[in-house]
Amino acid sequence: MRSFLQLTVKVNYSNLKLLTFLLLFIGYILILGAIRALTLELKGLQTSPVEGFTVTANEDNMFVWTVALYGPPGTLYQGGYFKAILKFPSNYPYAPPSIKFLNKVWHPNVYENGDLCISILHPPVDDPHSGELACERWNPTQNVRTILLSVISLLNEPNTSSPANVDASVMYRKWKESGGENDEYARLVRKQVEASRLDAEKDGVVVPETLEEYCIKTAPKPNDDCTDAFDLDEDYYDYGDESDDEEEYEENAEDSGQGEN
């Protein structure tokens, strides 16, 4: 009986080692595929940028990108310069990334900590209480380009039926329903736009003001040093680290005007 138990333990231990190896191997394949997918997307965005955005990958971590969003002309956000961190999971594109604004954004679909709430970044699970259709949620055919286009659309047309910031949602509805007479929402947004200009000056960025400046006429040259599809440096696997930019922006959070009710 003792010999049988010892044999069973050895067999189970061997199976556990094999299972662990298989899980690690599958994880490695997923990470490798994610890095290649992100590298191709980054090159595509550098070759054919999305109007109103610039994207750069973290030098040490392909799973963390910095996004700069320019406020579209003719909107409350005109002249604004808003930076965000785009973080990808190790199994991208089978799971959605997340977006967190670094400077304050007073918006119905942005949490007070900067996290963006948007359907396209929600996992493809059935949730009858969310009010979202399955086709509105994330699927592997989505990419960074579709995310950015959805973000700029949401910025101008918030989803007030399921707000992340209830106070901002109420304020926005009052502004819209009053035809602009109740301008508390507009004043808060414009205050944050002005605050964001200081960030642009610090970064040496000229923010487009007119439609002609906003629209991209020429595509920048891709940085091949940063987007080598097969440069699988081990630092890229450290996808859980936060960007240093996040701490830098948090220091100036109180000057942005968000949350003044």
Residue pairs with C-beta under 8 A, 6 or more apart in sequence:
27 90
30 90
30 91
30 94
31 90
31 91
31 237
31 239
32 232
34 63
34 88
34 89
34 90
34 91
34 92
34 93
35 62
35 63
35 232
35 236
36 229
36 230
37 92
37 93
38 57
38 62
38 63
38 88
38 92
39 62
39 227
39 228
39 229
40 229
41 143
41 144
41 145
42 55
42 57
42 65
42 144
42 226
42 227
43 222
43 227
43 229
44 145
45 55
45 144
45 145
46 55
46 219
46 220
46 221
46 222
46 223
46 227
47 219
47 222
48 219
49 55
49 216
49 219
49 220
50 145
50 148
50 149
51 214
51 215
51 216
52 69
52 70
52 72
52 152
52 214
53 67
53 68
53 69
53 70
53 148
53 152
54 67
54 68
55 65
55 66
55 67
55 68
55 86
55 144
55 148
56 65
56 66
56 226
57 64
57 65
57 226
57 227
58 64
58 65
58 66
58 243
59 226
60 235
60 236
60 238
60 241
61 235
61 236
61 238
61 239
61 241
62 88
62 236
62 239
63 87
63 88
63 89
63 90
63 92
63 236
63 239
64 85
64 86
64 87
64 88
64 239
64 241
64 242
64 243
65 85
65 86
65 87
65 88
65 144
66 83
66 84
66 85
66 86
66 243
66 245
67 83
67 84
67 85
67 86
67 99
67 148
68 81
68 82
68 83
68 205
69 80
69 81
69 82
69 83
69 84
69 151
69 152
69 155
70 80
70 81
70 207
70 208
70 214
71 77
71 78
71 79
71 80
71 81
71 82
71 193
71 207
72 78
72 152
72 155
72 156
72 214
73 208
73 209
73 210
73 211
73 214
74 211
75 155
75 156
76 186
76 189
76 190
76 193
77 155
77 156
77 189
77 193
78 193
78 209
79 193
79 197
79 207
79 209
80 192
80 193
80 196
80 197
80 207
81 196
81 197
81 199
81 200
81 203
81 205
81 207
82 101
82 102
82 103
82 105
82 196
83 101
83 102
83 103
83 199
83 245
83 249
84 99
84 100
84 101
84 102
84 114
84 116
85 99
85 100
85 102
85 242
85 243
85 245
85 246
86 97
86 98
86 99
86 144
86 147
87 97
87 98
87 99
87 100
87 239
88 97
88 239
89 95
89 96
89 97
89 239
90 239
93 140
93 142
93 143
94 140
95 123
95 138
96 120
96 121
96 122
96 123
96 138
96 142
97 121
97 144
97 147
98 115
98 116
98 121
99 115
99 116
99 118
99 121
99 147
99 151
100 113
100 114
100 115
100 116
100 246
101 110
101 114
101 115
101 116
102 114
102 245
102 246
102 248
102 249
102 250
103 192
103 195
103 196
103 199
103 249
103 252
103 253
103 256
104 114
104 192
104 195
104 253
104 256
104 257
104 258
104 259
105 114
105 192
105 258
106 165
106 168
106 185
106 188
106 189
106 192
106 257
106 258
106 259
107 155
107 158
107 165
107 168
107 172
107 189
108 158
108 159
108 160
108 163
108 164
108 165
108 168
108 169
108 172
109 116
109 117
109 118
109 154
109 158
109 159
109 163
109 164
109 165
110 116
110 117
110 164
110 165
110 168
111 117
111 164
111 165
112 165
112 258
112 259
115 164
116 151
116 164
117 162
117 163
117 164
118 150
118 151
118 154
118 159
119 132
119 136
119 137
119 150
119 159
120 136
120 137
120 138
120 142
120 146
120 147
120 150
121 138
121 147
122 130
122 132
122 137
122 138
123 137
123 138
124 134
124 137
124 138
124 139
125 137
126 134
130 162
131 161
131 162
132 162
158 169
158 172
160 169
160 172
160 173
163 169
167 259
167 261
168 185
171 184
171 185
171 188
172 185
174 182
174 184
174 185
175 182
175 183
175 184
175 185
175 186
180 186
188 257
188 258
188 260
191 256
191 257
192 256
192 257
192 258
195 252
195 255
195 256
195 257
197 207
199 249
199 252
200 206
200 207
208 214
